Amino acid sequence: MFLTFTFFCCLKFYQICTMDISIDIEKYILEHSAPESDLLKALYRETYLYTMHPRMASGYIQGRLLSFISKLVKPERILEIGTFTGYSALCLAEGLTENGTLVSIEVNDELETRIRKYFNCSEYKERLQLIIGDANNELKKLKSAFDLVFIDGDKREYCEYLNLVKPLLNKGAVLIADNVLWSGKVIEKIEPNDKMTQGVLAFNKQIQADNDFENFILPIRDGLSMARFAPKA
Ligand SMILES: C[S@@+](CC[C@H](N)C(=O)[O-])C[C@H]1O[C@@H](n2cnc3c(N)ncnc32)[C@H](O)[C@@H]1O
């Protein structure tokens, strides 16, 4: 237990360092922002104790931002690609309209039990739909449109997700994509075999060049691409 806790603290420290935010500033932010729910706290802790890559979870600051944006958008329908343990899905669900629903797609079926455990404890449990499958296949089966989309799957596939998601967007929909600064690699010389960075670069280029989107990059955590779907026609 002690070793696990020490590992957790080291990872947390590393995460703070890589965000370029001092520990004191992080502490100040935590003390002066809306708290996360006890359910999210428990899920985040369990994610660090029992999963291989816990840093993938959105966590407190990004989670509060996703919740805040969702509350502003007031979406009837939310789509997420890449559930992981469900942290971001539960944050996004906080802004759903009364009868609104969230669909989250996760390819790793080993995560299903943990995701369902936390979804079932949530006040939104009746309105959360988990699809276990590859987003590249599952997105083609979706029929109704979405008001808020969070792309957080495989970085190599971001452009494919964008192409599949675009026809599913309501006018005025907000699309958010995570990790678009990819630890700063987007401005470094890339290796020919670095498909992840290439995927992120291609996505950033594609969404900026698409006149149907108004976009900007928010330099929070690993970079969030924020885009509003505003087609002229
Ligand atoms: C960064 S994690 C998601 C973190 C989560 N959104 C959060 O913020 O708490 C990325 C997840 O995407 C999943 N994933 C990768 N490729 C996928 C695909 N093609 N379809 C669905 N999920 C995928 C991975 O298995 C992983 O759990």
PDBQT file of the ligand as one rigid body, heavy atoms in Angstrom, charges set to zero:
ROOT
HETATM    1  C1  LIG A 301      -6.545   9.232 -22.925  1.00  0.00    +0.000 C 
HETATM    2  S1  LIG A 301      -7.560   7.857 -22.619  1.00  0.00    +0.000 S 
HETATM    3  C2  LIG A 301      -9.131   8.594 -22.355  1.00  0.00    +0.000 C 
HETATM    4  C3  LIG A 301      -9.208   9.353 -21.051  1.00  0.00    +0.000 C 
HETATM    5  C4  LIG A 301     -10.588   9.791 -20.652  1.00  0.00    +0.000 C 
HETATM    6  N1  LIG A 301     -11.269  10.447 -21.748  1.00  0.00    +0.000 N 
HETATM    7  C5  LIG A 301     -10.469  10.770 -19.518  1.00  0.00    +0.000 C 
HETATM    8  O1  LIG A 301     -10.208  11.945 -19.787  1.00  0.00    +0.000 OA
HETATM    9  O2  LIG A 301     -10.612  10.373 -18.347  1.00  0.00    +0.000 OA
HETATM   10  C6  LIG A 301      -7.726   7.160 -24.232  1.00  0.00    +0.000 C 
HETATM   11  C7  LIG A 301      -8.676   5.969 -24.288  1.00  0.00    +0.000 C 
HETATM   12  O3  LIG A 301      -9.048   5.792 -25.670  1.00  0.00    +0.000 OA
HETATM   13  C8  LIG A 301      -9.198   4.422 -25.911  1.00  0.00    +0.000 C 
HETATM   14  N2  LIG A 301      -9.134   4.205 -27.375  1.00  0.00    +0.000 N 
HETATM   15  C9  LIG A 301      -8.027   4.186 -28.165  1.00  0.00    +0.000 A 
HETATM   16  N3  LIG A 301      -8.366   3.958 -29.447  1.00  0.00    +0.000 NA
HETATM   17  C10 LIG A 301      -9.721   3.839 -29.479  1.00  0.00    +0.000 A 
HETATM   18  C11 LIG A 301     -10.665   3.576 -30.504  1.00  0.00    +0.000 A 
HETATM   19  N4  LIG A 301     -10.272   3.406 -31.774  1.00  0.00    +0.000 N 
HETATM   20  N5  LIG A 301     -11.969   3.517 -30.168  1.00  0.00    +0.000 NA
HETATM   21  C12 LIG A 301     -12.376   3.695 -28.878  1.00  0.00    +0.000 A 
HETATM   22  N6  LIG A 301     -11.520   3.934 -27.856  1.00  0.00    +0.000 NA
HETATM   23  C13 LIG A 301     -10.219   4.014 -28.144  1.00  0.00    +0.000 A 
HETATM   24  C14 LIG A 301      -8.061   3.788 -25.119  1.00  0.00    +0.000 C 
HETATM   25  O4  LIG A 301      -8.296   2.418 -24.892  1.00  0.00    +0.000 OA
HETATM   26  C15 LIG A 301      -8.054   4.650 -23.861  1.00  0.00    +0.000 C 
HETATM   27  O5  LIG A 301      -8.820   4.064 -22.823  1.00  0.00    +0.000 OA
ENDROOT
TORSDOF 0
